[in-house]
Amino acid sequence: MSNLKIEILGAGCPKCKKTTELFRRAVAELGVDVEVIHITDINEMINRGVMTTPAVFINGKKVVEGKVPAMPEVKSIIEKEK
């Protein structure tokens, strides 16, 4: 299994916090050794081309933008990227 780096980009709104919580919970439930980071730096978001938040990047690849994914989708994304 590869070592994943999951980054949630968002200013700290409820949707961004919920997305971070979902990914942290999914990682724990899947038993995957993953670092989940919440990035609130607006310049970082601009540099990565994020237009709407929350945005989720796994190993530098954007996998979600502008919505809070449901738990089954979160787990599917993690499984696909690991």
PyMOL Python script that loads the backbone (N, CA, C, O; Angstrom):
from pymol import cmd

cmd.read_pdbstr("""\
ATOM      1  N   MET A   1       0.837  -1.175   0.000  1.00  0.00           N
ATOM      2  CA  MET A   1       0.000   0.000   0.000  1.00  0.00           C
ATOM      3  C   MET A   1       0.884   1.242   0.000  1.00  0.00           C
ATOM      4  O   MET A   1       1.853   1.333   0.754  1.00  0.00           O
ATOM      5  N   SER A   2       0.536   2.186  -0.850  1.00  0.00           N
ATOM      6  CA  SER A   2       1.342   3.397  -0.938  1.00  0.00           C
ATOM      7  C   SER A   2       1.015   4.337   0.210  1.00  0.00           C
ATOM      8  O   SER A   2      -0.032   4.223   0.847  1.00  0.00           O
ATOM      9  N   ASN A   3       1.914   5.256   0.460  1.00  0.00           N
ATOM     10  CA  ASN A   3       1.710   6.243   1.504  1.00  0.00           C
ATOM     11  C   ASN A   3       0.991   7.436   0.900  1.00  0.00           C
ATOM     12  O   ASN A   3       1.548   8.129   0.048  1.00  0.00           O
ATOM     13  N   LEU A   4      -0.231   7.682   1.327  1.00  0.00           N
ATOM     14  CA  LEU A   4      -1.029   8.763   0.776  1.00  0.00           C
ATOM     15  C   LEU A   4      -0.890  10.032   1.599  1.00  0.00           C
ATOM     16  O   LEU A   4      -0.610   9.995   2.797  1.00  0.00           O
ATOM     17  N   LYS A   5      -1.094  11.151   0.926  1.00  0.00           N
ATOM     18  CA  LYS A   5      -1.173  12.440   1.596  1.00  0.00           C
ATOM     19  C   LYS A   5      -2.475  13.078   1.140  1.00  0.00           C
ATOM     20  O   LYS A   5      -2.638  13.405  -0.036  1.00  0.00           O
ATOM     21  N   ILE A   6      -3.398  13.253   2.072  1.00  0.00           N
ATOM     22  CA  ILE A   6      -4.695  13.833   1.761  1.00  0.00           C
ATOM     23  C   ILE A   6      -4.722  15.256   2.289  1.00  0.00           C
ATOM     24  O   ILE A   6      -4.457  15.507   3.465  1.00  0.00           O
ATOM     25  N   GLU A   7      -5.049  16.188   1.391  1.00  0.00           N
ATOM     26  CA  GLU A   7      -5.126  17.595   1.767  1.00  0.00           C
ATOM     27  C   GLU A   7      -6.525  18.105   1.449  1.00  0.00           C
ATOM     28  O   GLU A   7      -7.026  17.933   0.338  1.00  0.00           O
ATOM     29  N   ILE A   8      -7.150  18.736   2.445  1.00  0.00           N
ATOM     30  CA  ILE A   8      -8.437  19.379   2.241  1.00  0.00           C
ATOM     31  C   ILE A   8      -8.177  20.879   2.242  1.00  0.00           C
ATOM     32  O   ILE A   8      -7.651  21.426   3.212  1.00  0.00           O
ATOM     33  N   LEU A   9      -8.545  21.535   1.158  1.00  0.00           N
ATOM     34  CA  LEU A   9      -8.342  22.971   1.043  1.00  0.00           C
ATOM     35  C   LEU A   9      -9.668  23.679   1.233  1.00  0.00           C
ATOM     36  O   LEU A   9     -10.653  23.370   0.562  1.00  0.00           O
ATOM     37  N   GLY A  10      -9.684  24.629   2.151  1.00  0.00           N
ATOM     38  CA  GLY A  10     -10.884  25.408   2.429  1.00  0.00           C
ATOM     39  C   GLY A  10     -10.620  26.366   3.567  1.00  0.00           C
ATOM     40  O   GLY A  10      -9.764  26.124   4.419  1.00  0.00           O
ATOM     41  N   ALA A  11     -11.364  27.456   3.572  1.00  0.00           N
ATOM     42  CA  ALA A  11     -11.119  28.537   4.526  1.00  0.00           C
ATOM     43  C   ALA A  11     -11.504  28.203   5.963  1.00  0.00           C
ATOM     44  O   ALA A  11     -11.186  28.958   6.882  1.00  0.00           O
ATOM     45  N   GLY A  12     -12.177  27.093   6.161  1.00  0.00           N
ATOM     46  CA  GLY A  12     -12.587  26.736   7.519  1.00  0.00           C
ATOM     47  C   GLY A  12     -14.092  26.807   7.703  1.00  0.00           C
ATOM     48  O   GLY A  12     -14.583  26.813   8.832  1.00  0.00           O
ATOM     49  N   CYS A  13     -14.824  26.862   6.605  1.00  0.00           N
ATOM     50  CA  CYS A  13     -16.287  26.886   6.665  1.00  0.00           C
ATOM     51  C   CYS A  13     -16.805  25.523   7.138  1.00  0.00           C
ATOM     52  O   CYS A  13     -16.053  24.549   7.151  1.00  0.00           O
ATOM     53  N   PRO A  14     -18.078  25.448   7.524  1.00  0.00           N
ATOM     54  CA  PRO A  14     -18.629  24.167   7.983  1.00  0.00           C
ATOM     55  C   PRO A  14     -18.467  23.033   6.970  1.00  0.00           C
ATOM     56  O   PRO A  14     -18.202  21.897   7.363  1.00  0.00           O
ATOM     57  N   LYS A  15     -18.622  23.317   5.675  1.00  0.00           N
ATOM     58  CA  LYS A  15     -18.471  22.266   4.659  1.00  0.00           C
ATOM     59  C   LYS A  15     -17.036  21.746   4.614  1.00  0.00           C
ATOM     60  O   LYS A  15     -16.810  20.547   4.449  1.00  0.00           O
ATOM     61  N   CYS A  16     -16.077  22.646   4.761  1.00  0.00           N
ATOM     62  CA  CYS A  16     -14.661  22.235   4.740  1.00  0.00           C
ATOM     63  C   CYS A  16     -14.340  21.392   5.970  1.00  0.00           C
ATOM     64  O   CYS A  16     -13.643  20.381   5.882  1.00  0.00           O
ATOM     65  N   LYS A  17     -14.856  21.822   7.112  1.00  0.00           N
ATOM     66  CA  LYS A  17     -14.627  21.069   8.350  1.00  0.00           C
ATOM     67  C   LYS A  17     -15.271  19.690   8.272  1.00  0.00           C
ATOM     68  O   LYS A  17     -14.684  18.705   8.718  1.00  0.00           O
ATOM     69  N   LYS A  18     -16.490  19.614   7.702  1.00  0.00           N
ATOM     70  CA  LYS A  18     -17.184  18.338   7.557  1.00  0.00           C
ATOM     71  C   LYS A  18     -16.403  17.407   6.631  1.00  0.00           C
ATOM     72  O   LYS A  18     -16.286  16.213   6.906  1.00  0.00           O
ATOM     73  N   THR A  19     -15.870  17.948   5.539  1.00  0.00           N
ATOM     74  CA  THR A  19     -15.090  17.137   4.600  1.00  0.00           C
ATOM     75  C   THR A  19     -13.837  16.601   5.274  1.00  0.00           C
ATOM     76  O   THR A  19     -13.496  15.431   5.100  1.00  0.00           O
ATOM     77  N   THR A  20     -13.150  17.434   6.036  1.00  0.00           N
ATOM     78  CA  THR A  20     -11.964  16.997   6.769  1.00  0.00           C
ATOM     79  C   THR A  20     -12.329  15.883   7.740  1.00  0.00           C
ATOM     80  O   THR A  20     -11.629  14.875   7.833  1.00  0.00           O
ATOM     81  N   GLU A  21     -13.426  16.071   8.459  1.00  0.00           N
ATOM     82  CA  GLU A  21     -13.892  15.066   9.431  1.00  0.00           C
ATOM     83  C   GLU A  21     -14.215  13.743   8.719  1.00  0.00           C
ATOM     84  O   GLU A  21     -13.853  12.673   9.209  1.00  0.00           O
ATOM     85  N   LEU A  22     -14.890  13.814   7.574  1.00  0.00           N
ATOM     86  CA  LEU A  22     -15.247  12.602   6.827  1.00  0.00           C
ATOM     87  C   LEU A  22     -14.004  11.839   6.374  1.00  0.00           C
ATOM     88  O   LEU A  22     -13.942  10.616   6.505  1.00  0.00           O
ATOM     89  N   PHE A  23     -13.020  12.556   5.844  1.00  0.00           N
ATOM     90  CA  PHE A  23     -11.808  11.885   5.378  1.00  0.00           C
ATOM     91  C   PHE A  23     -11.032  11.289   6.548  1.00  0.00           C
ATOM     92  O   PHE A  23     -10.492  10.189   6.426  1.00  0.00           O
ATOM     93  N   ARG A  24     -10.965  11.988   7.672  1.00  0.00           N
ATOM     94  CA  ARG A  24     -10.266  11.436   8.847  1.00  0.00           C
ATOM     95  C   ARG A  24     -10.974  10.181   9.356  1.00  0.00           C
ATOM     96  O   ARG A  24     -10.324   9.201   9.721  1.00  0.00           O
ATOM     97  N   ARG A  25     -12.306  10.214   9.381  1.00  0.00           N
ATOM     98  CA  ARG A  25     -13.073   9.057   9.838  1.00  0.00           C
ATOM     99  C   ARG A  25     -12.916   7.879   8.877  1.00  0.00           C
ATOM    100  O   ARG A  25     -12.758   6.738   9.312  1.00  0.00           O
ATOM    101  N   ALA A  26     -12.960   8.151   7.582  1.00  0.00           N
ATOM    102  CA  ALA A  26     -12.810   7.088   6.580  1.00  0.00           C
ATOM    103  C   ALA A  26     -11.444   6.436   6.677  1.00  0.00           C
ATOM    104  O   ALA A  26     -11.328   5.213   6.591  1.00  0.00           O
ATOM    105  N   VAL A  27     -10.412   7.243   6.856  1.00  0.00           N
ATOM    106  CA  VAL A  27      -9.046   6.726   6.993  1.00  0.00           C
ATOM    107  C   VAL A  27      -8.958   5.796   8.195  1.00  0.00           C
ATOM    108  O   VAL A  27      -8.360   4.722   8.114  1.00  0.00           O
ATOM    109  N   ALA A  28      -9.558   6.212   9.314  1.00  0.00           N
ATOM    110  CA  ALA A  28      -9.544   5.384  10.529  1.00  0.00           C
ATOM    111  C   ALA A  28     -10.315   4.078  10.306  1.00  0.00           C
ATOM    112  O   ALA A  28      -9.858   3.007  10.703  1.00  0.00           O
ATOM    113  N   GLU A  29     -11.486   4.177   9.668  1.00  0.00           N
ATOM    114  CA  GLU A  29     -12.307   2.983   9.435  1.00  0.00           C
ATOM    115  C   GLU A  29     -11.646   2.014   8.459  1.00  0.00           C
ATOM    116  O   GLU A  29     -11.784   0.799   8.597  1.00  0.00           O
ATOM    117  N   LEU A  30     -10.931   2.551   7.476  1.00  0.00           N
ATOM    118  CA  LEU A  30     -10.254   1.702   6.494  1.00  0.00           C
ATOM    119  C   LEU A  30      -8.914   1.164   7.005  1.00  0.00           C
ATOM    120  O   LEU A  30      -8.330   0.258   6.411  1.00  0.00           O
ATOM    121  N   GLY A  31      -8.440   1.735   8.111  1.00  0.00           N
ATOM    122  CA  GLY A  31      -7.169   1.305   8.676  1.00  0.00           C
ATOM    123  C   GLY A  31      -5.986   1.663   7.796  1.00  0.00           C
ATOM    124  O   GLY A  31      -4.997   0.932   7.740  1.00  0.00           O
ATOM    125  N   VAL A  32      -6.094   2.797   7.107  1.00  0.00           N
ATOM    126  CA  VAL A  32      -5.040   3.244   6.198  1.00  0.00           C
ATOM    127  C   VAL A  32      -4.144   4.241   6.930  1.00  0.00           C
ATOM    128  O   VAL A  32      -4.630   5.115   7.649  1.00  0.00           O
ATOM    129  N   ASP A  33      -2.839   4.102   6.740  1.00  0.00           N
ATOM    130  CA  ASP A  33      -1.890   5.024   7.355  1.00  0.00           C
ATOM    131  C   ASP A  33      -1.745   6.242   6.452  1.00  0.00           C
ATOM    132  O   ASP A  33      -0.953   6.244   5.510  1.00  0.00           O
ATOM    133  N   VAL A  34      -2.519   7.272   6.755  1.00  0.00           N
ATOM    134  CA  VAL A  34      -2.579   8.435   5.881  1.00  0.00           C
ATOM    135  C   VAL A  34      -2.529   9.707   6.704  1.00  0.00           C
ATOM    136  O   VAL A  34      -3.091   9.788   7.796  1.00  0.00           O
ATOM    137  N   GLU A  35      -1.848  10.687   6.161  1.00  0.00           N
ATOM    138  CA  GLU A  35      -1.805  12.015   6.754  1.00  0.00           C
ATOM    139  C   GLU A  35      -2.933  12.833   6.127  1.00  0.00           C
ATOM    140  O   GLU A  35      -3.004  12.959   4.904  1.00  0.00           O
ATOM    141  N   VAL A  36      -3.825  13.396   6.970  1.00  0.00           N
ATOM    142  CA  VAL A  36      -4.911  14.256   6.487  1.00  0.00           C
ATOM    143  C   VAL A  36      -4.632  15.661   6.995  1.00  0.00           C
ATOM    144  O   VAL A  36      -4.547  15.892   8.201  1.00  0.00           O
ATOM    145  N   ILE A  37      -4.491  16.598   6.062  1.00  0.00           N
ATOM    146  CA  ILE A  37      -4.136  17.979   6.404  1.00  0.00           C
ATOM    147  C   ILE A  37      -5.237  18.918   5.904  1.00  0.00           C
ATOM    148  O   ILE A  37      -5.725  18.769   4.784  1.00  0.00           O
ATOM    149  N   HIS A  38      -5.622  19.883   6.739  1.00  0.00           N
ATOM    150  CA  HIS A  38      -6.585  20.911   6.321  1.00  0.00           C
ATOM    151  C   HIS A  38      -5.792  22.189   6.056  1.00  0.00           C
ATOM    152  O   HIS A  38      -5.160  22.734   6.961  1.00  0.00           O
ATOM    153  N   ILE A  39      -5.830  22.657   4.821  1.00  0.00           N
ATOM    154  CA  ILE A  39      -5.090  23.862   4.415  1.00  0.00           C
ATOM    155  C   ILE A  39      -6.074  25.015   4.257  1.00  0.00           C
ATOM    156  O   ILE A  39      -7.044  24.913   3.505  1.00  0.00           O
ATOM    157  N   THR A  40      -5.821  26.114   4.971  1.00  0.00           N
ATOM    158  CA  THR A  40      -6.723  27.267   4.922  1.00  0.00           C
ATOM    159  C   THR A  40      -6.105  28.467   4.198  1.00  0.00           C
ATOM    160  O   THR A  40      -6.736  29.520   4.109  1.00  0.00           O
ATOM    161  N   ASP A  41      -4.911  28.327   3.695  1.00  0.00           N
ATOM    162  CA  ASP A  41      -4.198  29.427   3.031  1.00  0.00           C
ATOM    163  C   ASP A  41      -4.805  29.721   1.663  1.00  0.00           C
ATOM    164  O   ASP A  41      -4.745  28.891   0.756  1.00  0.00           O
ATOM    165  N   ILE A  42      -5.390  30.914   1.523  1.00  0.00           N
ATOM    166  CA  ILE A  42      -6.057  31.301   0.285  1.00  0.00           C
ATOM    167  C   ILE A  42      -5.090  31.317  -0.900  1.00  0.00           C
ATOM    168  O   ILE A  42      -5.477  30.974  -2.018  1.00  0.00           O
ATOM    169  N   ASN A  43      -3.846  31.710  -0.668  1.00  0.00           N
ATOM    170  CA  ASN A  43      -2.858  31.724  -1.751  1.00  0.00           C
ATOM    171  C   ASN A  43      -2.563  30.316  -2.262  1.00  0.00           C
ATOM    172  O   ASN A  43      -2.363  30.116  -3.460  1.00  0.00           O
ATOM    173  N   GLU A  44      -2.536  29.348  -1.360  1.00  0.00           N
ATOM    174  CA  GLU A  44      -2.329  27.947  -1.752  1.00  0.00           C
ATOM    175  C   GLU A  44      -3.493  27.473  -2.627  1.00  0.00           C
ATOM    176  O   GLU A  44      -3.296  26.761  -3.611  1.00  0.00           O
ATOM    177  N   MET A  45      -4.701  27.879  -2.252  1.00  0.00           N
ATOM    178  CA  MET A  45      -5.878  27.505  -3.042  1.00  0.00           C
ATOM    179  C   MET A  45      -5.806  28.108  -4.443  1.00  0.00           C
ATOM    180  O   MET A  45      -6.096  27.433  -5.431  1.00  0.00           O
ATOM    181  N   ILE A  46      -5.425  29.360  -4.523  1.00  0.00           N
ATOM    182  CA  ILE A  46      -5.290  30.036  -5.825  1.00  0.00           C
ATOM    183  C   ILE A  46      -4.222  29.352  -6.666  1.00  0.00           C
ATOM    184  O   ILE A  46      -4.425  29.095  -7.852  1.00  0.00           O
ATOM    185  N   ASN A  47      -3.086  29.059  -6.046  1.00  0.00           N
ATOM    186  CA  ASN A  47      -1.982  28.411  -6.766  1.00  0.00           C
ATOM    187  C   ASN A  47      -2.368  27.048  -7.325  1.00  0.00           C
ATOM    188  O   ASN A  47      -1.838  26.622  -8.350  1.00  0.00           O
ATOM    189  N   ARG A  48      -3.287  26.366  -6.656  1.00  0.00           N
ATOM    190  CA  ARG A  48      -3.714  25.034  -7.112  1.00  0.00           C
ATOM    191  C   ARG A  48      -4.941  25.083  -8.017  1.00  0.00           C
ATOM    192  O   ARG A  48      -5.429  24.047  -8.467  1.00  0.00           O
ATOM    193  N   GLY A  49      -5.435  26.287  -8.281  1.00  0.00           N
ATOM    194  CA  GLY A  49      -6.574  26.420  -9.187  1.00  0.00           C
ATOM    195  C   GLY A  49      -7.906  26.046  -8.573  1.00  0.00           C
ATOM    196  O   GLY A  49      -8.837  25.685  -9.293  1.00  0.00           O
ATOM    197  N   VAL A  50      -8.016  26.124  -7.257  1.00  0.00           N
ATOM    198  CA  VAL A  50      -9.276  25.796  -6.588  1.00  0.00           C
ATOM    199  C   VAL A  50     -10.231  26.974  -6.745  1.00  0.00           C
ATOM    200  O   VAL A  50      -9.931  28.092  -6.325  1.00  0.00           O
ATOM    201  N   MET A  51     -11.386  26.710  -7.356  1.00  0.00           N
ATOM    202  CA  MET A  51     -12.395  27.756  -7.568  1.00  0.00           C
ATOM    203  C   MET A  51     -13.487  27.716  -6.501  1.00  0.00           C
ATOM    204  O   MET A  51     -13.992  28.759  -6.085  1.00  0.00           O
ATOM    205  N   THR A  52     -13.850  26.511  -6.059  1.00  0.00           N
ATOM    206  CA  THR A  52     -14.862  26.370  -5.017  1.00  0.00           C
ATOM    207  C   THR A  52     -14.362  25.368  -3.982  1.00  0.00           C
ATOM    208  O   THR A  52     -13.692  24.389  -4.310  1.00  0.00           O
ATOM    209  N   THR A  53     -14.704  25.637  -2.731  1.00  0.00           N
ATOM    210  CA  THR A  53     -14.265  24.765  -1.648  1.00  0.00           C
ATOM    211  C   THR A  53     -15.465  24.006  -1.102  1.00  0.00           C
ATOM    212  O   THR A  53     -16.603  24.433  -1.300  1.00  0.00           O
ATOM    213  N   PRO A  54     -15.240  22.912  -0.434  1.00  0.00           N
ATOM    214  CA  PRO A  54     -13.943  22.303  -0.172  1.00  0.00           C
ATOM    215  C   PRO A  54     -13.368  21.623  -1.409  1.00  0.00           C
ATOM    216  O   PRO A  54     -14.093  21.190  -2.305  1.00  0.00           O
ATOM    217  N   ALA A  55     -12.053  21.546  -1.425  1.00  0.00           N
ATOM    218  CA  ALA A  55     -11.350  20.798  -2.470  1.00  0.00           C
ATOM    219  C   ALA A  55     -10.454  19.784  -1.778  1.00  0.00           C
ATOM    220  O   ALA A  55      -9.826  20.079  -0.761  1.00  0.00           O
ATOM    221  N   VAL A  56     -10.405  18.594  -2.342  1.00  0.00           N
ATOM    222  CA  VAL A  56      -9.592  17.526  -1.749  1.00  0.00           C
ATOM    223  C   VAL A  56      -8.546  17.089  -2.761  1.00  0.00           C
ATOM    224  O   VAL A  56      -8.857  16.794  -3.915  1.00  0.00           O
ATOM    225  N   PHE A  57      -7.303  17.055  -2.305  1.00  0.00           N
ATOM    226  CA  PHE A  57      -6.190  16.580  -3.118  1.00  0.00           C
ATOM    227  C   PHE A  57      -5.601  15.344  -2.454  1.00  0.00           C
ATOM    228  O   PHE A  57      -5.413  15.315  -1.238  1.00  0.00           O
ATOM    229  N   ILE A  58      -5.315  14.331  -3.248  1.00  0.00           N
ATOM    230  CA  ILE A  58      -4.602  13.154  -2.750  1.00  0.00           C
ATOM    231  C   ILE A  58      -3.326  13.044  -3.557  1.00  0.00           C
ATOM    232  O   ILE A  58      -3.353  12.908  -4.780  1.00  0.00           O
ATOM    233  N   ASN A  59      -2.202  13.105  -2.847  1.00  0.00           N
ATOM    234  CA  ASN A  59      -0.872  13.098  -3.478  1.00  0.00           C
ATOM    235  C   ASN A  59      -0.798  14.121  -4.605  1.00  0.00           C
ATOM    236  O   ASN A  59      -0.252  13.841  -5.672  1.00  0.00           O
ATOM    237  N   GLY A  60      -1.352  15.314  -4.360  1.00  0.00           N
ATOM    238  CA  GLY A  60      -1.245  16.409  -5.314  1.00  0.00           C
ATOM    239  C   GLY A  60      -2.277  16.410  -6.428  1.00  0.00           C
ATOM    240  O   GLY A  60      -2.286  17.323  -7.254  1.00  0.00           O
ATOM    241  N   LYS A  61      -3.152  15.403  -6.471  1.00  0.00           N
ATOM    242  CA  LYS A  61      -4.166  15.298  -7.528  1.00  0.00           C
ATOM    243  C   LYS A  61      -5.532  15.675  -6.960  1.00  0.00           C
ATOM    244  O   LYS A  61      -5.960  15.134  -5.941  1.00  0.00           O
ATOM    245  N   LYS A  62      -6.219  16.615  -7.633  1.00  0.00           N
ATOM    246  CA  LYS A  62      -7.544  17.032  -7.162  1.00  0.00           C
ATOM    247  C   LYS A  62      -8.557  15.916  -7.421  1.00  0.00           C
ATOM    248  O   LYS A  62      -8.718  15.459  -8.553  1.00  0.00           O
ATOM    249  N   VAL A  63      -9.242  15.481  -6.344  1.00  0.00           N
ATOM    250  CA  VAL A  63     -10.222  14.397  -6.469  1.00  0.00           C
ATOM    251  C   VAL A  63     -11.643  14.841  -6.131  1.00  0.00           C
ATOM    252  O   VAL A  63     -12.602  14.154  -6.483  1.00  0.00           O
ATOM    253  N   VAL A  64     -11.789  15.976  -5.457  1.00  0.00           N
ATOM    254  CA  VAL A  64     -13.100  16.529  -5.116  1.00  0.00           C
ATOM    255  C   VAL A  64     -12.980  18.044  -5.129  1.00  0.00           C
ATOM    256  O   VAL A  64     -11.966  18.596  -4.701  1.00  0.00           O
ATOM    257  N   GLU A  65     -14.018  18.719  -5.623  1.00  0.00           N
ATOM    258  CA  GLU A  65     -14.039  20.178  -5.517  1.00  0.00           C
ATOM    259  C   GLU A  65     -15.477  20.659  -5.455  1.00  0.00           C
ATOM    260  O   GLU A  65     -16.324  20.247  -6.247  1.00  0.00           O
ATOM    261  N   GLY A  66     -15.739  21.550  -4.486  1.00  0.00           N
ATOM    262  CA  GLY A  66     -17.012  22.236  -4.408  1.00  0.00           C
ATOM    263  C   GLY A  66     -18.166  21.465  -3.802  1.00  0.00           C
ATOM    264  O   GLY A  66     -19.319  21.872  -3.948  1.00  0.00           O
ATOM    265  N   LYS A  67     -17.884  20.358  -3.124  1.00  0.00           N
ATOM    266  CA  LYS A  67     -18.969  19.604  -2.483  1.00  0.00           C
ATOM    267  C   LYS A  67     -18.423  18.802  -1.318  1.00  0.00           C
ATOM    268  O   LYS A  67     -17.226  18.528  -1.223  1.00  0.00           O
ATOM    269  N   VAL A  68     -19.345  18.433  -0.431  1.00  0.00           N
ATOM    270  CA  VAL A  68     -19.008  17.521   0.661  1.00  0.00           C
ATOM    271  C   VAL A  68     -19.414  16.131   0.184  1.00  0.00           C
ATOM    272  O   VAL A  68     -20.604  15.850   0.035  1.00  0.00           O
ATOM    273  N   PRO A  69     -18.436  15.262  -0.056  1.00  0.00           N
ATOM    274  CA  PRO A  69     -18.783  13.920  -0.540  1.00  0.00           C
ATOM    275  C   PRO A  69     -19.396  13.075   0.573  1.00  0.00           C
ATOM    276  O   PRO A  69     -19.099  13.269   1.752  1.00  0.00           O
ATOM    277  N   ALA A  70     -20.252  12.139   0.184  1.00  0.00           N
ATOM    278  CA  ALA A  70     -20.832  11.203   1.147  1.00  0.00           C
ATOM    279  C   ALA A  70     -19.763  10.189   1.542  1.00  0.00           C
ATOM    280  O   ALA A  70     -18.806   9.971   0.798  1.00  0.00           O
ATOM    281  N   MET A  71     -19.923   9.569   2.708  1.00  0.00           N
ATOM    282  CA  MET A  71     -18.932   8.620   3.220  1.00  0.00           C
ATOM    283  C   MET A  71     -18.598   7.499   2.223  1.00  0.00           C
ATOM    284  O   MET A  71     -17.421   7.173   2.069  1.00  0.00           O
ATOM    285  N   PRO A  72     -19.583   6.897   1.541  1.00  0.00           N
ATOM    286  CA  PRO A  72     -19.208   5.845   0.572  1.00  0.00           C
ATOM    287  C   PRO A  72     -18.276   6.374  -0.531  1.00  0.00           C
ATOM    288  O   PRO A  72     -17.361   5.675  -0.968  1.00  0.00           O
ATOM    289  N   GLU A  73     -18.519   7.607  -0.969  1.00  0.00           N
ATOM    290  CA  GLU A  73     -17.652   8.204  -1.996  1.00  0.00           C
ATOM    291  C   GLU A  73     -16.251   8.464  -1.439  1.00  0.00           C
ATOM    292  O   GLU A  73     -15.251   8.230  -2.119  1.00  0.00           O
ATOM    293  N   VAL A  74     -16.189   8.946  -0.203  1.00  0.00           N
ATOM    294  CA  VAL A  74     -14.896   9.208   0.438  1.00  0.00           C
ATOM    295  C   VAL A  74     -14.072   7.919   0.499  1.00  0.00           C
ATOM    296  O   VAL A  74     -12.896   7.909   0.135  1.00  0.00           O
ATOM    297  N   LYS A  75     -14.691   6.846   0.957  1.00  0.00           N
ATOM    298  CA  LYS A  75     -13.987   5.563   1.060  1.00  0.00           C
ATOM    299  C   LYS A  75     -13.568   5.064  -0.316  1.00  0.00           C
ATOM    300  O   LYS A  75     -12.469   4.533  -0.478  1.00  0.00           O
ATOM    301  N   SER A  76     -14.435   5.232  -1.303  1.00  0.00           N
ATOM    302  CA  SER A  76     -14.126   4.809  -2.666  1.00  0.00           C
ATOM    303  C   SER A  76     -12.924   5.578  -3.217  1.00  0.00           C
ATOM    304  O   SER A  76     -12.049   4.993  -3.855  1.00  0.00           O
ATOM    305  N   ILE A  77     -12.885   6.880  -2.970  1.00  0.00           N
ATOM    306  CA  ILE A  77     -11.770   7.716  -3.430  1.00  0.00           C
ATOM    307  C   ILE A  77     -10.464   7.234  -2.798  1.00  0.00           C
ATOM    308  O   ILE A  77      -9.458   7.075  -3.489  1.00  0.00           O
ATOM    309  N   ILE A  78     -10.481   7.006  -1.500  1.00  0.00           N
ATOM    310  CA  ILE A  78      -9.273   6.574  -0.787  1.00  0.00           C
ATOM    311  C   ILE A  78      -8.821   5.201  -1.320  1.00  0.00           C
ATOM    312  O   ILE A  78      -7.637   4.995  -1.586  1.00  0.00           O
ATOM    313  N   GLU A  79      -9.756   4.284  -1.469  1.00  0.00           N
ATOM    314  CA  GLU A  79      -9.416   2.944  -1.977  1.00  0.00           C
ATOM    315  C   GLU A  79      -8.798   3.023  -3.374  1.00  0.00           C
ATOM    316  O   GLU A  79      -7.831   2.326  -3.678  1.00  0.00           O
ATOM    317  N   LYS A  80      -9.363   3.868  -4.202  1.00  0.00           N
ATOM    318  CA  LYS A  80      -8.894   4.019  -5.587  1.00  0.00           C
ATOM    319  C   LYS A  80      -7.486   4.601  -5.656  1.00  0.00           C
ATOM    320  O   LYS A  80      -6.688   4.225  -6.515  1.00  0.00           O
ATOM    321  N   GLU A  81      -7.190   5.529  -4.738  1.00  0.00           N
ATOM    322  CA  GLU A  81      -5.910   6.244  -4.796  1.00  0.00           C
ATOM    323  C   GLU A  81      -4.778   5.557  -4.050  1.00  0.00           C
ATOM    324  O   GLU A  81      -3.613   5.900  -4.249  1.00  0.00           O
ATOM    325  N   LYS A  82      -5.102   4.589  -3.190  1.00  0.00           N
ATOM    326  CA  LYS A  82      -4.028   3.998  -2.389  1.00  0.00           C
ATOM    327  C   LYS A  82      -3.227   2.976  -3.168  1.00  0.00           C
ATOM    328  O   LYS A  82      -2.287   2.390  -2.632  1.00  0.00           O
TER     329      LYS A  82
END
""", "prot")
cmd.dss("prot")
cmd.show_as("cartoon", "prot")
cmd.util.cbc("prot")
cmd.orient("prot")
